[in-house]
Every structure is written in structure tokens, then in C-alpha cells.
Amino acid sequence: MEAFGYRRITVERPLRLNFQASPERLAKLDDEKPLQKLAEAEREAIKAACATLDPAKLYTNRDAFTKALKAALKSAGIKVGAPVQKAILNALSERDPEADICLDKNRNPEPDTGLRDNENVPLDESVFDYFEREVKPHVPDAWIDEDKRDPLDGRIGIVGFEIPFNRHFYQFTPPRPLEEIDADLKACTDRIKQMIEELSA
């Protein structure tokens, strides 16, 4: 039974974003729900404050951009809560593999949910050995989400079982020769022609 078992591990990769107060990105502020909930005057004031940032400057570090954004809002006498600030950052950002890694409040890399992946590790193998051999060479900045653990044994990865029917039971049947298929098709089209002729008569 163990031969069919695996541990499904969650592989995370870091979030990398660049930020810019370009006209195209400023236009995206209108699409953010936390901003849509604000009074129009407040929303317009926030947009005007964001527009004071250099539209040509591309920030590749979230902390540096957040600092510049807070300074622009403060100059305009605007205070925003965390949801609105997050919405502004979201509108003015784009994924960028060359940008600095975004860090959480504990200074740990923040995972990019869009790059999240799963790997099925055979039950008789260490998830770490598998990860080092099969994942790390292709995505060196990836890591295992060690919080995703099986509720029964508490170990990393959710246990599952799968019987790969093709691998164990499939028997290859070679296709028929092309001449045979051609002959069948010709016989079929001849029958159709004959039926059309009979209907037309």
C-alpha cells in the first residue's frame, strides 16, 4: 500500500514586485475595493497625493516605495489605514523577477501565491531530500511551507494515495496499419456516395 502513498508538500516562492506611480498604474487605483468604499473627496485626495510621486521612477524594493508613499500622503495631510495602504501598493505594483524579495513584518520572505506549487513526494522518501534533488536545482529561491502538515501524523506534507493505472495496468496496442485505415475510409465514403445517388434518383 505504501508504494502508492505520497506526501503532498506546498512549495513557495518569494514575492517580487516593482512599484511605479505611472499614469497607467494610477488609473488602477479606481479598481481597488478599499478605495471604492471611501468618500469621493478622500479618494481623489489619495490619488492626487500618489500622483506627486515621480511617474518615471521604478522602485524595485517595497519598503523603499512604501516610505516614499507615506511621505507623499503625509505631505498632503492624509492618513490611511492598513487596508487602503495595501490597496494602493497593489494598484501601483507589478510582478518583477528582478525586484527585491518582499518581506513580511518578521523580515521573512513573503510567498507569491501566483507561483505556489505542490509536489507529491513518495512516502518512503524524505521530503527534504526530494526537495533538494527535484525542486531546488530549478527554483533556487523556493522553500517548503512547513506549516502544511498531515493532521494524523503531524509531519510535513499531506498524506495521500494514488494508483497510477496507466503505469501499472496499461498495455500498449499498436495502431492499425495506415493502408487498413485508408481502405476503411474509402469504403465509408463509397457507401455515402452510393446513398446520396440513391436518394437523388
Secondary structure, 3 states (H helix, E strand, C coil): CHHHEEEEEEEECECEEEECCCHHHHHHHHHCHHHHCCCHHHHHHHHHHHCCCCCCCCECCHHHHHHHHHHHHHHCCCCCCHHHHHHHHHHCEEECCCCCECECCCCCECECHHHCEEEEEECCCCHHHHHHHHCCCCCCCCEECCCCECCCCCCEEEEEECCCHHHHHCCCCCCCCHHHHHHHHHHHHHHHHHHHHHHHC
